[in-house]
């Protein structure tokens, strides 16, 4: 940031995948990028090497966050919320959770908040994988 110059590229050439959302995981020292191929790619920030790739979902990755417990949480527009642990490769899906907005970490770090196509804001607990509540946004 100080120099304003490019330090390096994570990909040597333009690849087939188009990367969209970006998240940083300070605990692991990685940068995560969601791709149009439905996967999340993780690069080591020190050596700029690709170190992990999530299992694919059936849509572009439109939003992603890193939860307090280390799971990478991501989703495509109107698709189920996916949870992936880059350290173990574990993968889970919150099938009924269908965000149409950005995922936002909850204040406790173990929950997510997002908007839905029907005008609700939903709160989901990542530990229990259950919806905690839903608030209907009044129309203007």
C-alpha positions in Angstrom: 0.0 0.0 0.0 2.8 2.4 0.8 4.4 2.2 -2.6 1.3 1.8 -4.7 3.1 -0.8 -6.8 2.1 -4.4 -7.6 4.0 -6.8 -5.4 3.1 -9.9 -7.3 0.3 -12.0 -8.8 -1.4 -15.0 -7.3 -1.9 -16.5 -10.8 0.8 -16.3 -13.4 -1.5 -15.8 -16.3 -5.2 -15.0 -16.7 -6.8 -18.3 -15.9 -10.2 -19.7 -17.0 -11.7 -19.0 -13.6 -12.9 -15.5 -12.8 -12.4 -14.6 -9.2 -15.0 -12.4 -7.5 -15.3 -12.0 -3.7 -12.1 -11.9 -1.6 -11.6 -12.6 2.1 -8.5 -12.6 4.3 -7.8 -15.2 7.0 -5.2 -13.7 9.3 -5.1 -16.8 11.5 -4.0 -19.0 8.6 -2.1 -16.2 6.7 -4.2 -16.8 3.6 -6.2 -14.9 1.0 -9.4 -16.6 -0.2 -11.1 -15.9 -3.5 -14.5 -17.1 -4.7 -14.6 -18.2 -8.3 -17.1 -18.5 -11.1 -16.4 -22.3 -11.1 -18.2 -22.6 -7.7 -15.0 -23.1 -5.7 -13.0 -21.0 -3.1 -9.3 -20.9 -3.7 -6.8 -20.3 -0.8 -3.4 -18.8 -1.3 -0.6 -18.5 1.2 0.2 -14.8 1.6 3.9 -15.3 2.3 4.9 -17.4 -0.7 1.8 -16.7 -2.9 1.2 -20.4 -3.5 -2.2 -22.0 -4.0 -2.6 -24.2 -0.9 -6.3 -25.4 -1.0 -9.4 -25.5 -3.2 -12.9 -26.1 -1.8 -15.3 -28.6 -3.2 -17.5 -27.0 -5.9 -21.0 -25.7 -5.6 -23.3 -25.4 -8.6 -23.1 -21.6 -8.9 -20.6 -18.7 -9.0 -19.3 -17.9 -5.5 -20.9 -14.5 -4.9 -20.1 -14.0 -1.2 -17.7 -15.4 1.3 -16.4 -14.9 4.9 -14.2 -16.6 7.3 -15.9 -17.5 10.6 -14.4 -17.2 14.0 -14.1 -21.0 14.2 -12.0 -21.0 11.0 -14.7 -22.3 8.6 -14.9 -20.6 5.2 -18.5 -19.8 4.6 -19.6 -19.1 1.0 -22.6 -19.0 -1.3 -23.9 -18.3 -4.7 -26.9 -16.0 -5.3 -30.0 -17.8 -4.0 -28.0 -21.1 -3.5 -27.3 -22.9 -0.3 -24.7 -21.7 2.1 -21.6 -23.9 2.0 -19.0 -24.3 4.8 -15.5 -25.5 4.2 -12.5 -26.1 6.5 -9.3 -25.6 4.4 -7.2 -27.4 7.1 -9.2 -30.6 7.1 -11.1 -30.5 3.8 -14.4 -31.0 5.6 -17.4 -29.6 3.8 -21.0 -29.0 4.9 -24.0 -27.3 3.4 -26.7 -25.3 5.1 -29.2 -26.3 2.4 -32.2 -24.3 3.6 -30.1 -21.1 3.9 -30.5 -19.2 0.5 -28.8 -15.8 0.6 -29.4 -13.2 -2.1 -27.1 -10.7 -0.4 -23.6 -10.6 1.1 -22.9 -12.9 4.1 -22.1 -10.9 7.2 -20.5 -12.4 10.3 -22.7 -12.2 13.4 -21.4 -10.4 16.4 -20.4 -13.6 18.2 -18.3 -14.8 15.2 -20.1 -18.1 15.0 -23.2 -17.0 13.2 -24.0 -15.3 9.9 -26.6 -12.8 8.7 -27.8 -12.3 5.2 -30.8 -11.1 3.2 -33.1 -13.2 1.1 -35.1 -12.8 -2.1 -38.4 -12.6 -0.1 -37.3 -9.5 1.8 -36.1 -11.2 5.1 -32.9 -10.9 7.0 -31.9 -14.3 8.4 -29.7 -15.1 11.3 -28.0 -18.6 11.3 -25.9 -20.3 13.9 -23.0 -22.0 12.3 -22.4 -24.4 15.2 -25.9 -25.8 15.3 -26.5 -25.1 11.5 -30.0 -23.8 12.4 -31.8 -20.5 11.6 -32.0 -18.5 14.8 -34.5 -16.0 13.5 -35.8 -14.2 10.5 -36.9 -10.5 10.3 -39.2 -9.3 7.6 -38.1 -6.0 6.1 -41.1 -3.8 5.6 -41.7 -2.6 2.1 -41.7 1.2 1.5 
